[in-house]
Amino acid sequence: MESVPLTSHPPKISALQRWGAVGLATLSVVAIDQLSKAWALRRLSSAEVVDVVFSLRFNLAFNTGMAFSKGAGQGPLIGLVALVVAGVLLFIARKSTSILQLVFIGIVVGGAVGNVIDRLSRVGEAPNLMGTEFMSGAVVDFIDLQWWPIFNVADAAIVVGGIGLVLIGLRAPAEEDAPEHASAGEATDEPTDAATDSAGADSADG
Protein backbone atom coordinates (compact mmCIF):
# COMPACT_ATOMS: atom_id res chain seq x y z
CA MET A 1 0.00 0.00 0.00
CA GLU A 2 1.38 3.35 -0.97
CA SER A 3 1.29 6.07 1.66
CA VAL A 4 0.36 9.59 0.61
CA PRO A 5 2.90 12.09 2.01
CA LEU A 6 1.46 14.99 3.94
CA THR A 7 2.51 18.45 2.85
CA SER A 8 3.30 21.30 5.26
CA HIS A 9 3.33 23.97 2.62
CA PRO A 10 0.95 26.83 3.55
CA PRO A 11 -1.50 28.01 0.90
CA LYS A 12 -0.15 30.75 -1.31
CA ILE A 13 -1.73 34.19 -1.28
CA SER A 14 -1.55 36.80 -4.00
CA ALA A 15 0.20 40.15 -3.68
CA LEU A 16 -3.23 41.81 -3.82
CA GLN A 17 -4.45 39.76 -0.86
CA ARG A 18 -1.25 40.37 1.09
CA TRP A 19 -1.03 44.13 0.72
CA GLY A 20 -4.79 44.50 0.73
CA ALA A 21 -4.95 42.94 4.21
CA VAL A 22 -2.09 45.08 5.51
CA GLY A 23 -3.34 48.26 3.86
CA LEU A 24 -6.95 47.87 4.96
CA ALA A 25 -5.96 47.20 8.57
CA THR A 26 -3.49 50.10 8.57
CA LEU A 27 -5.89 52.62 7.04
CA SER A 28 -8.73 51.54 9.33
CA VAL A 29 -6.65 52.08 12.46
CA VAL A 30 -5.30 55.45 11.24
CA ALA A 31 -8.78 56.67 10.31
CA ILE A 32 -10.37 55.64 13.61
CA ASP A 33 -7.42 57.03 15.56
CA GLN A 34 -7.39 60.43 13.86
CA LEU A 35 -11.17 60.83 13.90
CA SER A 36 -11.32 59.97 17.60
CA LYS A 37 -8.51 62.43 18.37
CA ALA A 38 -10.28 65.18 16.42
CA TRP A 39 -13.42 64.48 18.44
CA ALA A 40 -11.46 64.56 21.71
CA LEU A 41 -9.86 67.91 20.84
CA ARG A 42 -13.24 69.41 19.99
CA ARG A 43 -15.27 67.89 22.82
CA LEU A 44 -12.75 67.85 25.68
CA SER A 45 -10.65 70.95 25.00
CA SER A 46 -12.35 72.88 27.81
CA ALA A 47 -10.96 70.48 30.43
CA GLU A 48 -14.26 68.61 30.44
CA VAL A 49 -14.25 64.96 31.51
CA VAL A 50 -16.83 62.58 30.07
CA ASP A 51 -17.70 59.55 32.19
CA VAL A 52 -18.50 56.49 30.07
CA VAL A 53 -18.90 53.30 32.13
CA PHE A 54 -17.38 52.09 35.42
CA SER A 55 -13.89 53.63 35.64
CA LEU A 56 -13.68 54.43 31.92
CA ARG A 57 -13.83 58.11 31.05
CA PHE A 58 -12.63 60.46 28.33
CA ASN A 59 -10.07 62.93 29.62
CA LEU A 60 -7.91 65.00 27.25
CA ALA A 61 -4.13 64.86 27.72
CA PHE A 62 -1.03 65.52 25.61
CA ASN A 63 1.97 63.21 25.46
CA THR A 64 5.41 64.06 24.05
CA GLY A 65 6.77 60.61 24.89
CA MET A 66 5.91 57.09 23.84
CA ALA A 67 2.76 55.08 24.44
CA PHE A 68 1.14 55.44 27.85
CA SER A 69 3.02 58.69 28.63
CA LYS A 70 6.48 57.14 28.95
CA GLY A 71 9.67 58.90 27.75
CA ALA A 72 8.33 62.46 27.87
CA GLY A 73 10.21 64.88 25.61
CA GLN A 74 11.71 62.14 23.42
CA GLY A 75 9.14 62.49 20.66
CA PRO A 76 11.51 62.80 17.67
CA LEU A 77 13.53 59.73 18.68
CA ILE A 78 10.42 57.72 19.51
CA GLY A 79 8.82 58.72 16.22
CA LEU A 80 11.84 57.56 14.22
CA VAL A 81 11.94 54.26 16.12
CA ALA A 82 8.24 53.76 15.39
CA LEU A 83 8.86 54.27 11.67
CA VAL A 84 11.76 51.79 11.72
CA VAL A 85 9.62 49.17 13.47
CA ALA A 86 6.82 49.74 10.95
CA GLY A 87 9.33 49.29 8.12
CA VAL A 88 10.60 46.02 9.60
CA LEU A 89 7.06 44.69 9.94
CA LEU A 90 6.27 45.60 6.35
CA PHE A 91 9.43 43.76 5.27
CA ILE A 92 8.26 40.69 7.20
CA ALA A 93 4.86 40.98 5.54
CA ARG A 94 6.51 40.40 2.14
CA LYS A 95 6.98 36.70 2.98
CA SER A 96 3.96 36.09 5.19
CA THR A 97 1.35 33.56 4.05
CA SER A 98 -1.05 34.15 6.94
CA ILE A 99 -3.87 36.66 6.42
CA LEU A 100 -4.32 36.93 10.19
CA GLN A 101 -0.65 37.76 10.69
CA LEU A 102 -0.85 40.37 7.93
CA VAL A 103 -3.89 41.97 9.58
CA PHE A 104 -2.05 42.19 12.92
CA ILE A 105 0.96 43.71 11.15
CA GLY A 106 -1.33 46.31 9.60
CA ILE A 107 -2.88 47.07 13.00
CA VAL A 108 0.55 47.71 14.57
CA VAL A 109 1.70 49.79 11.60
CA GLY A 110 -1.54 51.78 11.73
CA GLY A 111 -1.01 52.52 15.40
CA ALA A 112 2.56 53.66 14.81
CA VAL A 113 1.53 55.85 11.87
CA GLY A 114 -1.37 57.35 13.83
CA ASN A 115 0.92 58.64 16.57
CA VAL A 116 3.59 59.77 14.10
CA ILE A 117 0.96 61.89 12.35
CA ASP A 118 0.39 63.68 15.65
CA ARG A 119 4.11 64.26 16.15
CA LEU A 120 4.40 65.73 12.67
CA SER A 121 1.21 67.79 12.52
CA ARG A 122 0.73 69.05 16.06
CA VAL A 123 4.09 70.72 16.71
CA GLY A 124 3.58 73.55 19.20
CA GLU A 125 -0.19 73.04 19.43
CA ALA A 126 -0.45 71.54 22.90
CA PRO A 127 -0.66 73.92 25.88
CA ASN A 128 2.72 74.55 27.58
CA LEU A 129 4.47 72.46 24.91
CA MET A 130 6.01 74.94 22.50
CA GLY A 131 8.76 72.79 20.98
CA THR A 132 9.36 73.33 17.28
CA GLU A 133 11.70 70.43 16.53
CA PHE A 134 10.99 67.79 13.91
CA MET A 135 8.32 65.39 15.22
CA SER A 136 8.14 67.23 18.54
CA GLY A 137 4.35 67.50 18.41
CA ALA A 138 2.39 66.05 21.31
CA VAL A 139 0.28 62.94 20.82
CA VAL A 140 -3.38 63.35 21.77
CA ASP A 141 -4.49 60.93 24.50
CA PHE A 142 -8.00 60.76 25.91
CA ILE A 143 -8.96 57.20 27.00
CA ASP A 144 -8.69 57.24 30.76
CA LEU A 145 -9.28 54.09 32.83
CA GLN A 146 -8.13 55.92 35.97
CA TRP A 147 -5.99 52.91 36.97
CA TRP A 148 -3.82 53.00 33.81
CA PRO A 149 -1.98 55.83 32.02
CA ILE A 150 -4.20 57.76 29.59
CA PHE A 151 -3.89 56.42 26.04
CA ASN A 152 -5.48 56.57 22.59
CA VAL A 153 -6.71 54.27 19.82
CA ALA A 154 -3.23 54.08 18.23
CA ASP A 155 -1.68 52.94 21.53
CA ALA A 156 -4.36 50.27 21.93
CA ALA A 157 -3.82 49.08 18.34
CA ILE A 158 -0.07 48.69 18.90
CA VAL A 159 -0.66 46.59 22.02
CA VAL A 160 -3.43 44.42 20.52
CA GLY A 161 -1.53 43.90 17.26
CA GLY A 162 1.69 43.09 19.10
CA ILE A 163 -0.02 40.50 21.30
CA GLY A 164 -1.63 38.97 18.21
CA LEU A 165 1.74 38.66 16.45
CA VAL A 166 3.30 37.03 19.53
CA LEU A 167 0.48 34.49 19.78
CA ILE A 168 0.80 33.62 16.09
CA GLY A 169 4.56 33.24 16.53
CA LEU A 170 4.05 30.85 19.45
CA ARG A 171 1.55 28.76 17.51
CA ALA A 172 3.69 28.40 14.37
CA PRO A 173 6.36 25.99 15.79
CA ALA A 174 3.65 23.56 16.96
CA GLU A 175 2.13 23.49 13.48
CA GLU A 176 5.55 22.88 11.92
CA ASP A 177 6.17 19.87 14.19
CA ALA A 178 2.97 18.08 13.12
CA PRO A 179 4.11 17.17 9.56
CA GLU A 180 7.40 15.83 11.00
CA HIS A 181 5.50 13.41 13.26
CA ALA A 182 3.35 12.38 10.32
CA SER A 183 6.47 11.68 8.22
CA ALA A 184 7.90 9.56 11.01
CA GLY A 185 4.67 7.53 11.07
CA GLU A 186 4.91 6.97 7.32
CA ALA A 187 8.47 5.75 7.68
CA THR A 188 7.44 3.12 10.25
CA ASP A 189 4.57 1.94 8.03
CA GLU A 190 6.84 1.08 5.12
CA PRO A 191 8.72 -1.83 6.76
CA THR A 192 5.38 -3.30 7.90
CA ASP A 193 4.04 -3.25 4.35
CA ALA A 194 7.25 -4.78 3.06
CA ALA A 195 7.13 -7.53 5.67
CA THR A 196 3.52 -8.34 4.78
CA ASP A 197 4.36 -8.61 1.09
CA SER A 198 7.32 -10.85 1.89
CA ALA A 199 5.20 -13.16 4.04
CA GLY A 200 2.64 -13.45 1.24
CA ALA A 201 5.34 -14.37 -1.26
CA ASP A 202 6.68 -17.14 1.04
CA SER A 203 3.19 -18.62 1.45
CA ALA A 204 2.76 -18.74 -2.32
CA ASP A 205 6.09 -20.51 -2.75
CA GLY A 206 5.17 -23.07 -0.12
C-alpha positions as CSV (number, residue, x, y, z in Angstrom):
1,M,0.0,0.0,0.0
2,E,1.4,3.4,-1.0
3,S,1.3,6.1,1.7
4,V,0.4,9.6,0.6
5,P,2.9,12.1,2.0
6,L,1.5,15.0,3.9
7,T,2.5,18.5,2.9
8,S,3.3,21.3,5.3
9,H,3.3,24.0,2.6
10,P,1.0,26.8,3.5
11,P,-1.5,28.0,0.9
12,K,-0.1,30.8,-1.3
13,I,-1.7,34.2,-1.3
14,S,-1.5,36.8,-4.0
15,A,0.2,40.1,-3.7
16,L,-3.2,41.8,-3.8
17,Q,-4.5,39.8,-0.9
18,R,-1.2,40.4,1.1
19,W,-1.0,44.1,0.7
20,G,-4.8,44.5,0.7
21,A,-5.0,42.9,4.2
22,V,-2.1,45.1,5.5
23,G,-3.3,48.3,3.9
24,L,-7.0,47.9,5.0
25,A,-6.0,47.2,8.6
26,T,-3.5,50.1,8.6
27,L,-5.9,52.6,7.0
28,S,-8.7,51.5,9.3
29,V,-6.6,52.1,12.5
30,V,-5.3,55.4,11.2
31,A,-8.8,56.7,10.3
32,I,-10.4,55.6,13.6
33,D,-7.4,57.0,15.6
34,Q,-7.4,60.4,13.9
35,L,-11.2,60.8,13.9
36,S,-11.3,60.0,17.6
37,K,-8.5,62.4,18.4
38,A,-10.3,65.2,16.4
39,W,-13.4,64.5,18.4
40,A,-11.5,64.6,21.7
41,L,-9.9,67.9,20.8
42,R,-13.2,69.4,20.0
43,R,-15.3,67.9,22.8
44,L,-12.8,67.8,25.7
45,S,-10.7,70.9,25.0
46,S,-12.4,72.9,27.8
47,A,-11.0,70.5,30.4
48,E,-14.3,68.6,30.4
49,V,-14.2,65.0,31.5
50,V,-16.8,62.6,30.1
51,D,-17.7,59.5,32.2
52,V,-18.5,56.5,30.1
53,V,-18.9,53.3,32.1
54,F,-17.4,52.1,35.4
55,S,-13.9,53.6,35.6
56,L,-13.7,54.4,31.9
57,R,-13.8,58.1,31.1
58,F,-12.6,60.5,28.3
59,N,-10.1,62.9,29.6
60,L,-7.9,65.0,27.2
61,A,-4.1,64.9,27.7
62,F,-1.0,65.5,25.6
63,N,2.0,63.2,25.5
64,T,5.4,64.1,24.0
65,G,6.8,60.6,24.9
66,M,5.9,57.1,23.8
67,A,2.8,55.1,24.4
68,F,1.1,55.4,27.8
69,S,3.0,58.7,28.6
70,K,6.5,57.1,28.9
71,G,9.7,58.9,27.8
72,A,8.3,62.5,27.9
73,G,10.2,64.9,25.6
74,Q,11.7,62.1,23.4
75,G,9.1,62.5,20.7
76,P,11.5,62.8,17.7
77,L,13.5,59.7,18.7
78,I,10.4,57.7,19.5
79,G,8.8,58.7,16.2
80,L,11.8,57.6,14.2
81,V,11.9,54.3,16.1
82,A,8.2,53.8,15.4
83,L,8.9,54.3,11.7
84,V,11.8,51.8,11.7
85,V,9.6,49.2,13.5
86,A,6.8,49.7,10.9
87,G,9.3,49.3,8.1
88,V,10.6,46.0,9.6
89,L,7.1,44.7,9.9
90,L,6.3,45.6,6.3
91,F,9.4,43.8,5.3
92,I,8.3,40.7,7.2
93,A,4.9,41.0,5.5
94,R,6.5,40.4,2.1
95,K,7.0,36.7,3.0
96,S,4.0,36.1,5.2
97,T,1.4,33.6,4.0
98,S,-1.0,34.2,6.9
99,I,-3.9,36.7,6.4
100,L,-4.3,36.9,10.2
101,Q,-0.7,37.8,10.7
102,L,-0.8,40.4,7.9
103,V,-3.9,42.0,9.6
104,F,-2.1,42.2,12.9
105,I,1.0,43.7,11.2
106,G,-1.3,46.3,9.6
107,I,-2.9,47.1,13.0
108,V,0.5,47.7,14.6
109,V,1.7,49.8,11.6
110,G,-1.5,51.8,11.7
111,G,-1.0,52.5,15.4
112,A,2.6,53.7,14.8
113,V,1.5,55.9,11.9
114,G,-1.4,57.4,13.8
115,N,0.9,58.6,16.6
116,V,3.6,59.8,14.1
117,I,1.0,61.9,12.3
118,D,0.4,63.7,15.7
119,R,4.1,64.3,16.2
120,L,4.4,65.7,12.7
121,S,1.2,67.8,12.5
122,R,0.7,69.0,16.1
123,V,4.1,70.7,16.7
124,G,3.6,73.6,19.2
125,E,-0.2,73.0,19.4
126,A,-0.5,71.5,22.9
127,P,-0.7,73.9,25.9
128,N,2.7,74.5,27.6
129,L,4.5,72.5,24.9
130,M,6.0,74.9,22.5
131,G,8.8,72.8,21.0
132,T,9.4,73.3,17.3
133,E,11.7,70.4,16.5
134,F,11.0,67.8,13.9
135,M,8.3,65.4,15.2
136,S,8.1,67.2,18.5
137,G,4.3,67.5,18.4
138,A,2.4,66.0,21.3
139,V,0.3,62.9,20.8
140,V,-3.4,63.4,21.8
141,D,-4.5,60.9,24.5
142,F,-8.0,60.8,25.9
143,I,-9.0,57.2,27.0
144,D,-8.7,57.2,30.8
145,L,-9.3,54.1,32.8
146,Q,-8.1,55.9,36.0
147,W,-6.0,52.9,37.0
148,W,-3.8,53.0,33.8
149,P,-2.0,55.8,32.0
150,I,-4.2,57.8,29.6
151,F,-3.9,56.4,26.0
152,N,-5.5,56.6,22.6
153,V,-6.7,54.3,19.8
154,A,-3.2,54.1,18.2
155,D,-1.7,52.9,21.5
156,A,-4.4,50.3,21.9
157,A,-3.8,49.1,18.3
158,I,-0.1,48.7,18.9
159,V,-0.7,46.6,22.0
160,V,-3.4,44.4,20.5
161,G,-1.5,43.9,17.3
162,G,1.7,43.1,19.1
163,I,0.0,40.5,21.3
164,G,-1.6,39.0,18.2
165,L,1.7,38.7,16.5
166,V,3.3,37.0,19.5
167,L,0.5,34.5,19.8
168,I,0.8,33.6,16.1
169,G,4.6,33.2,16.5
170,L,4.1,30.8,19.5
171,R,1.5,28.8,17.5
172,A,3.7,28.4,14.4
173,P,6.4,26.0,15.8
174,A,3.7,23.6,17.0
175,E,2.1,23.5,13.5
176,E,5.5,22.9,11.9
177,D,6.2,19.9,14.2
178,A,3.0,18.1,13.1
179,P,4.1,17.2,9.6
180,E,7.4,15.8,11.0
181,H,5.5,13.4,13.3
182,A,3.4,12.4,10.3
183,S,6.5,11.7,8.2
184,A,7.9,9.6,11.0
185,G,4.7,7.5,11.1
186,E,4.9,7.0,7.3
187,A,8.5,5.8,7.7
188,T,7.4,3.1,10.3
189,D,4.6,1.9,8.0
190,E,6.8,1.1,5.1
191,P,8.7,-1.8,6.8
192,T,5.4,-3.3,7.9
193,D,4.0,-3.3,4.3
194,A,7.2,-4.8,3.1
195,A,7.1,-7.5,5.7
196,T,3.5,-8.3,4.8
197,D,4.4,-8.6,1.1
198,S,7.3,-10.8,1.9
199,A,5.2,-13.2,4.0
200,G,2.6,-13.4,1.2
201,A,5.3,-14.4,-1.3
202,D,6.7,-17.1,1.0
203,S,3.2,-18.6,1.5
204,A,2.8,-18.7,-2.3
205,D,6.1,-20.5,-2.8
206,G,5.2,-23.1,-0.1
